């Protein structure tokens, strides 16, 4: 659920700013009440496993999440593309109120979760897309973790990375060149994630698992190892499904549903080889260097250098 800048929404939707302000005030009172409750009565354990997932848009986030879901037999809960610094269940509740008012039962269920009435879950997954790592791991927000997410027996930090050449091609094709932060570029954020992936930085302090999207797509043994790291019962179900979220593939949509392996996910860069804007962005020595460290030399991409 990608959020447009507030000023854009305020100008395009009369009453948006008023509704947003009213909700923010309500959030303050709700959180104050919840914090008093948590201080006197610690919340019970509700999640057997929690996965905080970090990735850039068009990296394959939803394909991976769908696969994760299919490796679990118990209750699997996914909170999609959540904003930083916000109660994710409350954000989802308000999103449903605004976009799906015809589903009152589902809205009420999410509202209860937003108030801390969590449902016991085998695996809770929530994903952040296009956010600087420093914002995702904000200590003041994390101090409210149990109040917002419920207590978890085990917490993983999963960072997924795709090679920059195919990733950027997919983003441009979908119209996602810009990232959500106005203070950093796509290339800068990809490099930030790459350095975290390689262990040069250590923002993600939970049990960190790095997923190479290129390998995850191609290699069943790599997926089996990932399932083992995440304490999942590996079946590999869902690997050929194409997620309908965000319109499916940037290039193929949902055309290859049930046969995702046929998509040329490693050759997207060839579609934009004559695009000057694309060439300028990827012709970056540091980008090439970090891509090679993680993905090796990708045949043909050397011609992208200007």
Backbone torsions as a table, in degrees:
resi	resn	phi	psi	omega
1	UNK	NA	80.7	-177.7
2	UNK	-67.9	131.1	-177.0
3	UNK	-99.3	123.9	174.7
4	UNK	-69.3	156.2	175.3
5	UNK	-53.5	142.3	-175.4
6	UNK	-59.4	-37.0	-178.0
7	UNK	-64.1	-35.3	178.2
8	UNK	-66.1	-44.2	179.0
9	UNK	-65.3	-41.2	-178.0
10	UNK	-61.7	-37.4	-178.3
11	UNK	-78.0	-31.9	-175.6
12	UNK	-90.0	-20.5	-177.4
13	UNK	-128.1	100.3	178.4
14	UNK	-56.6	136.0	179.9
15	UNK	90.6	-11.1	-178.3
16	UNK	-62.6	-47.7	-177.4
17	UNK	-60.8	-40.7	179.4
18	UNK	-64.3	-44.8	179.2
19	UNK	-63.7	-40.3	179.9
20	UNK	-64.1	-43.9	179.5
21	UNK	-64.3	-43.3	-179.9
22	UNK	-61.1	-40.5	179.0
23	UNK	-68.0	-39.8	179.6
24	UNK	-60.9	-42.0	178.3
25	UNK	-63.3	-43.7	178.3
26	UNK	-61.9	-39.0	179.6
27	UNK	-59.6	-41.0	-179.1
28	UNK	-60.2	-45.6	-180.0
29	UNK	-68.5	-40.7	178.8
30	UNK	-62.1	-44.5	-178.7
31	UNK	-66.9	-38.6	178.7
32	UNK	-61.7	-42.4	179.1
33	UNK	-66.8	-43.8	180.0
34	UNK	-64.4	-39.4	-179.9
35	UNK	-63.3	-36.9	176.6
36	UNK	-65.9	-39.5	179.4
37	UNK	-65.9	-44.9	-178.9
38	UNK	-65.4	-34.5	-179.6
39	UNK	-64.6	-33.1	-178.1
40	UNK	-95.8	-30.8	-179.1
41	UNK	-133.3	96.9	-179.6
42	UNK	-55.5	138.2	-178.8
43	UNK	-65.7	149.0	179.5
44	UNK	-73.8	164.9	175.5
45	UNK	-71.8	123.9	-177.2
46	UNK	-121.0	-28.0	-177.2
47	UNK	-111.4	122.2	174.6
48	UNK	-66.0	-36.7	-176.0
49	UNK	-144.1	137.6	178.0
50	UNK	-128.9	131.3	179.4
51	UNK	-121.7	111.8	172.8
52	UNK	-90.7	111.7	-172.5
53	UNK	-104.7	134.3	-176.8
54	UNK	-125.2	129.3	178.7
55	UNK	-167.3	163.5	174.1
56	UNK	-86.9	149.1	177.3
57	UNK	-57.9	144.3	-179.2
58	UNK	71.2	21.9	177.4
59	UNK	-87.0	-15.9	-173.2
60	UNK	106.9	19.9	-178.2
61	UNK	-54.7	-48.7	-174.4
62	UNK	-73.9	-30.6	174.6
63	UNK	-63.4	-43.3	179.4
64	UNK	-66.6	-42.5	-179.4
65	UNK	-63.1	-41.8	177.8
66	UNK	-61.4	-42.0	178.3
67	UNK	-64.2	-43.5	177.5
68	UNK	-57.7	-43.9	-179.8
69	UNK	-59.8	-41.5	-176.7
70	UNK	-73.1	-11.1	176.2
71	UNK	-90.4	0.1	-179.0
72	UNK	-117.3	134.6	178.8
73	UNK	-91.4	-26.6	-177.9
74	UNK	-85.7	-167.1	-177.2
75	UNK	-67.2	126.9	-179.7
76	UNK	-119.4	124.7	-177.7
77	UNK	-119.4	127.2	179.5
78	UNK	-121.8	128.9	174.0
79	UNK	-109.8	115.8	-168.1
80	UNK	-90.8	132.4	168.4
81	UNK	47.2	57.4	-174.1
82	UNK	-80.6	150.7	178.2
83	UNK	-78.5	157.1	176.0
84	UNK	-74.8	154.1	174.1
85	UNK	69.5	9.7	-175.9
86	UNK	-123.4	149.0	171.7
87	UNK	-60.3	114.5	-173.0
88	UNK	-66.9	-36.3	178.9
89	UNK	-68.8	-37.8	178.6
90	UNK	-67.1	-40.0	176.5
91	UNK	-60.4	-44.4	179.9
92	UNK	-66.0	-39.4	178.2
93	UNK	-59.3	-48.1	-178.4
94	UNK	-68.3	-33.3	177.0
95	UNK	-63.6	-43.7	179.0
96	UNK	-66.5	-39.0	177.5
97	UNK	-58.5	-41.0	-176.0
98	UNK	-78.5	-31.7	-171.4
99	UNK	-112.2	-24.6	-176.5
100	UNK	-132.1	55.0	-177.7
101	UNK	-64.4	-13.8	-179.1
102	UNK	-77.8	0.6	179.4
103	UNK	-118.2	68.1	-174.8
104	UNK	-62.4	-34.7	-179.4
105	UNK	-66.5	-42.8	178.6
106	UNK	-66.8	-39.5	178.7
107	UNK	-61.8	-42.8	179.6
108	UNK	-66.5	-38.2	177.8
109	UNK	-61.3	-44.7	180.0
110	UNK	-68.4	-36.6	178.2
111	UNK	-59.7	-42.0	179.1
112	UNK	-61.9	-41.2	177.5
113	UNK	-65.0	-37.4	-179.6
114	UNK	-65.2	-23.3	179.2
115	UNK	-92.4	3.1	177.5
116	UNK	97.8	4.9	177.2
117	UNK	-90.0	72.4	-172.4
118	UNK	-75.7	152.3	176.0
119	UNK	-100.2	129.6	178.5
120	UNK	-52.1	132.3	-171.3
121	UNK	-135.1	138.4	176.4
122	UNK	-71.9	-42.7	-178.2
123	UNK	-144.7	119.9	174.4
124	UNK	-104.1	123.8	177.3
125	UNK	-122.2	132.2	172.0
126	UNK	-137.1	139.7	-174.5
127	UNK	-120.8	138.3	173.0
128	UNK	-104.1	133.7	179.9
129	UNK	-125.0	128.9	172.6
130	UNK	69.9	26.7	179.2
131	UNK	-110.5	140.8	172.5
132	UNK	-58.3	143.7	-176.0
133	UNK	-61.9	-34.2	-178.7
134	UNK	-61.3	-31.5	178.5
135	UNK	-76.8	-36.4	-178.9
136	UNK	-65.2	-36.9	-174.7
137	UNK	-99.4	17.5	-179.0
138	UNK	-47.3	125.2	-173.6
139	UNK	-67.0	-35.5	179.5
140	UNK	-66.1	-38.1	177.4
141	UNK	-70.0	-43.0	-177.4
142	UNK	-64.0	-26.5	177.2
143	UNK	-63.3	-20.4	179.0
144	UNK	-97.7	12.3	-173.3
145	UNK	-51.8	-54.2	-175.4
146	UNK	-63.5	-31.4	179.3
147	UNK	-71.2	-36.7	-176.0
148	UNK	-89.5	-36.0	-173.9
149	UNK	-110.7	-18.7	-170.1
150	UNK	87.6	157.2	-180.0
151	UNK	-74.0	143.1	-179.0
152	UNK	-123.9	142.6	178.8
153	UNK	-69.4	-38.1	-178.1
154	UNK	-143.8	134.8	-177.6
155	UNK	-123.3	128.2	177.0
156	UNK	-112.2	147.0	166.7
157	UNK	-107.9	116.1	-178.1
158	UNK	-114.0	118.4	177.2
159	UNK	-111.6	125.9	-178.9
160	UNK	-110.7	135.4	-177.5
161	UNK	-134.2	136.6	175.7
162	UNK	-115.3	151.6	-179.7
163	UNK	-58.2	144.4	-171.7
164	UNK	-67.4	-25.7	-174.2
165	UNK	-73.1	-47.4	177.5
166	UNK	-75.1	-34.2	178.8
167	UNK	-62.4	-48.8	-178.4
168	UNK	-64.8	-37.0	177.4
169	UNK	-61.0	-42.5	179.6
170	UNK	-66.8	-38.4	-180.0
171	UNK	-66.9	-43.9	179.2
172	UNK	-63.7	-41.6	179.9
173	UNK	-60.9	-35.8	-178.0
174	UNK	-89.8	-8.4	-179.4
175	UNK	85.5	26.7	-177.9
176	UNK	-113.2	43.5	-179.8
177	UNK	-64.9	-45.4	180.0
178	UNK	-77.0	151.3	174.0
179	UNK	-100.1	179.0	-173.2
180	UNK	-75.0	-27.7	179.0
181	UNK	-87.7	133.3	179.2
182	UNK	-84.7	-3.3	-174.5
183	UNK	-100.7	2.4	-176.1
184	UNK	-149.7	148.7	-178.7
185	UNK	-92.0	169.4	176.2
186	UNK	-58.1	-47.4	-177.9
187	UNK	-61.0	-43.3	179.5
188	UNK	-61.8	-41.6	-178.1
189	UNK	-71.8	-37.9	176.1
190	UNK	-60.9	-43.0	178.9
191	UNK	-64.7	-37.5	177.3
192	UNK	-61.3	-43.9	178.8
193	UNK	-67.2	-38.5	179.9
194	UNK	-62.8	-40.4	179.6
195	UNK	-67.3	-36.0	175.3
196	UNK	-68.1	-39.8	179.0
197	UNK	-58.5	-40.8	-177.3
198	UNK	-85.7	-5.0	179.7
199	UNK	84.7	11.2	177.1
200	UNK	-73.9	-25.4	170.6
201	UNK	-123.6	167.7	-177.8
202	UNK	-144.3	59.6	177.3
203	UNK	-69.5	-42.1	-173.7
204	UNK	-82.4	108.7	-169.0
205	UNK	-97.9	-9.1	175.6
206	UNK	-79.7	-172.1	179.5
207	UNK	-65.7	103.9	-169.5
208	UNK	-88.1	133.5	176.6
209	UNK	-128.8	125.0	-178.7
210	UNK	-101.9	128.2	-178.1
211	UNK	-114.1	117.5	174.5
212	UNK	-83.6	105.5	-175.3
213	UNK	-57.8	-40.4	-178.3
214	UNK	-58.6	-42.0	178.4
215	UNK	-74.5	-39.2	-178.1
216	UNK	-59.1	-39.8	-180.0
217	UNK	-65.5	-39.4	-168.3
218	UNK	-95.3	-27.1	-162.8
219	UNK	-118.9	111.7	-179.0
220	UNK	-66.0	-33.7	178.3
221	UNK	-66.6	-36.3	176.5
222	UNK	-63.5	-42.1	178.7
223	UNK	-66.7	-37.6	178.1
224	UNK	-63.6	-42.3	177.7
225	UNK	-63.8	-39.1	178.2
226	UNK	-63.5	-43.4	178.4
227	UNK	-60.2	-39.2	179.0
228	UNK	-65.5	-42.4	179.1
229	UNK	-62.3	-32.9	-178.0
230	UNK	-94.1	10.5	178.2
231	UNK	55.4	45.3	-179.8
232	UNK	-109.6	154.0	174.0
233	UNK	-83.4	103.8	-172.7
234	UNK	-70.4	123.1	172.4
235	UNK	-125.2	-21.0	-175.3
236	UNK	67.0	13.8	175.6
237	UNK	-62.8	143.9	176.8
238	UNK	91.2	-6.9	-174.9
239	UNK	-67.5	-26.7	-179.2
240	UNK	-97.4	4.4	178.8
241	UNK	-85.3	148.4	176.2
242	UNK	-109.1	119.8	-178.8
243	UNK	-63.9	138.8	177.2
244	UNK	-83.8	-13.5	179.1
245	UNK	-62.7	143.1	178.3
246	UNK	58.4	23.4	173.9
247	UNK	82.3	10.7	-179.2
248	UNK	75.8	-147.7	-179.4
249	UNK	-66.5	144.3	177.9
250	UNK	-62.8	-31.3	-175.8
251	UNK	-101.4	-34.5	-172.8
252	UNK	-112.4	-2.8	-177.0
253	UNK	59.4	-129.9	177.7
254	UNK	-109.9	21.0	-176.8
255	UNK	-58.3	-35.3	-174.5
256	UNK	-100.6	27.5	176.5
257	UNK	-56.9	127.3	-177.9
258	UNK	89.5	-9.6	178.6
259	UNK	-146.4	49.0	-175.8
260	UNK	-59.9	-26.6	-178.5
261	UNK	-62.5	-18.3	-179.5
262	UNK	-80.6	-11.1	-179.5
263	UNK	-73.9	138.8	-179.3
264	UNK	-86.7	67.2	-174.2
265	UNK	-70.6	-16.7	179.7
266	UNK	-96.2	0.4	-178.8
267	UNK	-118.3	18.2	-178.5
268	UNK	-64.9	-32.9	-176.6
269	UNK	-60.7	-28.4	-178.6
270	UNK	-65.2	-26.4	-179.3
271	UNK	-70.1	-21.1	-176.8
272	UNK	-117.0	17.0	-175.0
273	UNK	-61.7	-24.7	179.8
274	UNK	-100.8	9.4	179.8
275	UNK	-88.2	112.4	-176.4
276	UNK	-59.2	-40.1	-179.0
277	UNK	-64.9	-41.8	177.6
278	UNK	-63.0	-45.1	-178.3
279	UNK	-62.0	-40.5	-179.7
280	UNK	-63.7	-39.0	-177.2
281	UNK	-70.4	-42.1	-175.4
282	UNK	-84.5	-15.0	179.3
283	UNK	-80.1	73.3	-174.1
284	UNK	-136.2	119.3	-174.6
285	UNK	-59.4	-40.9	-179.3
286	UNK	-67.4	-37.8	178.1
287	UNK	-62.2	-45.7	178.0
288	UNK	-62.1	-42.4	-176.6
289	UNK	-63.3	-47.0	-178.6
290	UNK	-72.5	-32.9	175.8
291	UNK	-62.2	-42.7	-179.7
292	UNK	-66.4	-36.3	178.4
293	UNK	-61.1	-36.6	-174.3
294	UNK	-95.3	-42.6	-172.0
295	UNK	-109.2	-5.3	-174.6
296	UNK	77.6	-175.7	178.6
297	UNK	-77.3	123.4	179.0
298	UNK	-93.1	111.7	-173.5
299	UNK	-50.7	128.0	175.6
300	UNK	94.8	-21.0	-174.0
301	UNK	-73.0	-14.7	177.5
302	UNK	-59.3	-28.6	-179.3
303	UNK	-71.0	-7.5	177.6
304	UNK	-78.8	-14.6	177.4
305	UNK	-67.6	139.0	177.8
306	UNK	-93.8	NA	NA
